[in-house]
Amino acid sequence: MSLQIKKDPNYAESSITFIGITRYYGRPQYILINSDRGQNPKLKFPGLRFRAPKPGQTLEDVAVERFQEQTGLEVQKSLGLRAVIPTRSRHDNQWIFRNIFLGFVEGTETGKGNDGRQVYVADSGQGIGGSGFAFRFGDTSKRVPIEWVVPDNQVVSRIATDIAYHFDWHKLDTSWFKRIPCISVPPQTETDERRLGCGLAVSSMLLVYRPNESEILHTVLIKRKRDNYPGYAGGKIETPKSVKSLNLDPISCCVKEGAEEFGFSTQPLGLIGVACTPTEMLSEDYHNSIVNYCFVARPTNLLQVRDTLKHPERYLEGKMESYVVETLDEFRDRIKRNELRMPDMPYLGNSFFNTEPGEKIPLTQIIDSGII
């Protein structure tokens, strides 16, 4: 049975943006394109809508595909997901999250052409203040002023410039931002159709804590009523509505949803990874995937945890049935048995165990855009 998720303006979407960094003309530059399949002369970084991953693919794989489709240029080296930016869609003001991918481009063409757009290069630093110039790739005698199709491209150009200033051109990599793990999840679809669209943006947390100084780390899962298995706390990321809105991005969603579902406050410590689960996109009114920003977190106050687990009836939300407390060894066994509520949760759990604590991604890689 397929999983279908209808769009709702109350909840955020997740899209892609690709920074193609190059020294084709002998200096650090990044690739830009015009908009609306070449019908709009205003510029942007490649990306936005994407096709849901095929089996075995990740969001990184489809970001590379989309860049090559829009530019006609090969990505010689994919450098992964590096940042996430909350912003707004220019089409319907939808609250969205730009997943910022990075790749090295030599100027080699794919041989397949592109989707009708003009391709440009801009020197590092151009476009940061909403002004500057870009040059037609392959015909640099044609120079155009940078007029962004949406102003948040300025934020992306700042990221691209920072990366270019801290790029190792011998190793073709950068440590300016860590590479965020992108996690493949089997499609929850009945068809192989891959329409262009966006994902539903959700946030979740794998909660770890130590009950006392003599014990190993434990995790706390939540079992919802009518579900066969427990899972991580979390939920949909909401669209900002007022000064009282507290669930606005992956981090704040993690904090708010965790407190509501667990009944005690939590603190996200680092990002485990970003999982993309393909869903059935019946029409433009549906999402093509679920994009889950999953964090490792811990309780703020151990006294709260002890009281909550001792008196669950006082803290559990009405839709919740029980807490499930396990050692991390027992939790690893659960992952092996695939006994978690959502299809992406075992894969995110494996990513947690397969990376060392120091390899978790800093929360500074979720970057403010200045847009509300």
N, C-alpha and C positions, 0 to 999 in steps of 0.2 A: 504494500500500500504506500502511495506517495505522500510526501509532506508538502502541504500547500500553505503559504502565508500571504494573506492579502495585505496590501499597503495600508498604512494608517498614518495620517499627518501628525499624530500625537507622538510617534516614535521615530527614531533616527534611522537613516540608511547608511550604508557603508559603500564607498567607491574607491577607485584607484587613481593614482597620479604617478607618472614615471619621469624621473630626472635622468635623461640620457646625457652623461658627461663625456666630453670629447676634447682632443687636442688635434683634430684633423687639420686645422689651419695654424698649428704651431703654438697655440696658447689655450688656456682653460676656457671652455665654452660649454653651453648646454643647449639642447635641442628644443625648439618651440614649433608649434603648428598653428595655422589659422583654424577657425571654428566652423562648426556646422557643415562638416564635409567640404570645406573650402568655400562655402557660400557667404561666410562672414569673415571679413578681413582682420577682425580683432584676434589677438594672439592668446595662447594658453600653453601650459605644459601638457603633453599627451596624457590621455587617460579619461577618467570619469566612469562611464558605464563599462562593464566587462561581461564576459561570458563565464558562466559557472564552470568550475574545474571539471575535467574528465576524471574518471577513476584513476587514482594515483597522482593526480596533479594537485598543486597547492595554489593559493592566491598569487604567489610569486610567479608561478608558471603562466597564469593567464594574464598577469600584468605585462610580462615580456611579450606575449602574443599580441596583446592589444597595442603596445608601443609599435611593434613591427608592422601591424596592420595599418596603423594611422600614418606612419612615417615612411614605410618602405625600406627602412634601414635595419640592418641586423644588430642585435645586442651581442657583442663579442664576449662579454662577461657580465652575468647578472650578479649584482651585489646585494640583492635582497631588500626586504622591508626595513626602513630605517626610522620612520617617524609616523605619527598619526596626528592629524589636524582637524579639530571640530570647525565646521563652517556651514554655509548655506548654499543650496542649489540656486543657480540663476534662473532656472526654468519655473520653479513653483515655490521657491523659498523654503524647500524641505531642509530640515536639519540633517546634515550629513557629516561623515568622517572621511577625510581624504587619507588613504593609506599611501604613504610616500615611499615609492620604490626607487632604487638606484641601479644604474647599469652603465658599463663602459661601451662607447660606440666609436668605431674607427672610421665610419663613413661608408662601409661596405653595404651595398644594396642587397635586399633579399631576392631580387629577381621577380618578385610578384607585383611590384608597384605598390601603391597605397590606395586609400579610399577617396582620393580626389583633392586632398588638402595640399597646400604649399608648406614646405618644410624650411625652417629658419634655424640659424645659430645666433646666439647672443653671447657676448663676452661676459665673464663673471662680473657681477655687480650691476649689470644693465637690468633695468626694470624694477629695481628695489624700491625706489621712491615713486613708482608709477610712471616713470619716464625712461628714456633711453632708446637705443636703436638695436635692431636685429638685421641680419643679412640673409638673403636667400641662399639656402644650401645648394652648392653647385653653380651659383651665379651671384657672387658676392658684390657685383656691381649694382645689384638691386638692394638698396637699403630702405628699411621701413621703420617708422617710429613705433615703439612698443606701446600699444594701447591694449591693455588686458581686457579680455571678455568679462572677467569678474576680478575684483580687486584682491582676492585672497591669493592670486598668483604671485603677488608681491612677497607674501610670506614664504611661498615655495622658492622664489628666486633668492631670498635671503638664505634659506637652507642650502640651496644649490651652490651659492657663493661661498658659504662657510665650508662646505664639503670640498669645493675646488681648492680653497686655500689650505686645506689640511689633507690633501690627497697625495698618496704615495704613487707616483707615476711609474715606478719600477715594479712594485707589487700589484699595481692596479687595485688599490683598496684604500679604505680610510678607517680611522678609529674615532672620528668625530662623533659618530653615533654607532652603537652596537647593532649587529644584524639581528632583527627580531625573528625568532623561529616562526615559519608558516607551516601549518599542520594540515595534512591531507585527511579528509573524512569521506567515507563511501557515500555516493549520491543517494539521497532519499527520494528518488524519482522512478517513474515507470517508463519514461521515454528518454531518448538520447538528444533531444532538441536542446540547443544551447543559445537562448536568446540573449541579446544585450540587455542588461539591467543592473540593478544594484542589490546588495544584500541587506537583510535586517540586522541592525547593529545591536548586539547584546554584550553584557559583561557578566563574568562569573568569577568565583574565587574558590581556590583549594585552601581550606583553612587548616593550619597546623598549630599545635600547641603542646606544651609539656605539662601534664597534670601535676607533677611534683619533681623534685630534683633527682629522684631515684628511678624515674621511668624514661623510656624512649619517647620520641615524638609521636603524637596521635593526630588524627584528623577527625573533624566532625562533619558529617553529611546530613542532609535533610531529606526525609521521605514524605512526599506529598500523598494525600489521600487519592486512592484509585490508581496510583502508580505501582508497578511491580518492584522497582528498585529505587534506592535513594540517589541523590546527586548533589552537585555543588549549589550553593546559594548564588543568586544572581537574577538578572532579568533584562528587559528591554531598556534601552537608553532613551530617555524622554526628550521631547522638544522643549526648549526654554519657553516659559509662558509669563513668568513674573519674577520679582525680586526674591520670592520665596522658593523658587525652583532649586532643588538640591541634586537632582539626578540629571546631569547635563553632559557628561563625557564618560569614558570607560572607568576612570578612577572614582569619580563621585557616584556613579551608578553602583560600583562595587561597594562603597562605603554605605550608601543608603539602603540598598537592597539587602546587604548582609545584616545590617542592624535590624531591619524589619523581619527577615526570615529567621535569623538566629535568636533574636530577642536580646542580643548584647552587641556592643560596639566592636568594630573590627578595624584593622589597619592594613591596607595593601602594602606589601613589601617590595614587590617586583613583578614584572610581566613575564609569565611563563611562555606565552606565544599567542598566535592568532590562528584560529581554526576556521576554515570555510566549508560549510556543509551545503552541497547543492540541493535545492528544493524545486518542486514542480512549478514552473512559471507559466501559468495558464494564459496570461495576457499581460499587457502593460500595467495592469492593476495589481500584479503580484510580484513579490521578490523572487530573485533567482537563487537565493542562498541565505544562510544564516552565517554572519561573521561574528565570531565569539572572541572577545578580548579577555583572556583568562589570567588571573593574578594568583600569586601565592600570598596569603594573608595570615595574620595572627590576631587573637583577641586583644583588645586594649586592656582589659581588667580580668585577671584570672578568677577573682572572687565572683564576678558576674557569671562566668562560665560554670563554676561550681554550683551556684544557686540555680541557674537555668537547668542544668542537667538533673539536679535534685528535684526540682519542681517544674517539669516541662509544661504542665497544664497552665501555668501562669504566663508563659512566654510565647508558646507556639501560636502562629497565625492560624486562623480558622481553616485554611486550605491545607495546613500541614498536619501530618499524622504523628511523626516522631523524629527524634534525633538518632543518628547512628554513629556511635563513637568507636573508632578502630585504631590500632597501632598502624604505623606506616607499612609494616610488613603485611598486616592483614588487608590493608587497603591495596597493596600491590597484588595480592591474591585476588581481590575483587576485580581489579582491572583485567587480570588474566582470564577471569570467568566472564568478562563483559557484562557485569551486573551493575550498570549505572544507568541513570534515567534517560539521558540524551545520547545520541550516537557519537557526538564529538568528545564526550567526557573521558572515555578510556584513552583516546589518543592524546588528549591534553594531559592526562595523568601520566602516560608514558613519557611525555616530554618533560614533565616535572622531575621524574626519576632519572632521565637520561642527561640532565644538565646539572652541573654543580651549583651550589648556592651563589657563588660569585659570578656565574654566567647568566643569572636572571637579569632581565632588562630593566634599566633604571626608569623610574616614572617620568623623568625629565624628557623622555622621547615622545611623550604625548604633549603637544605644543599648542599653546594658545594662539588663535588667529586674530583675536581682537574683534571678532564678529559675534553678534548675539542674535 
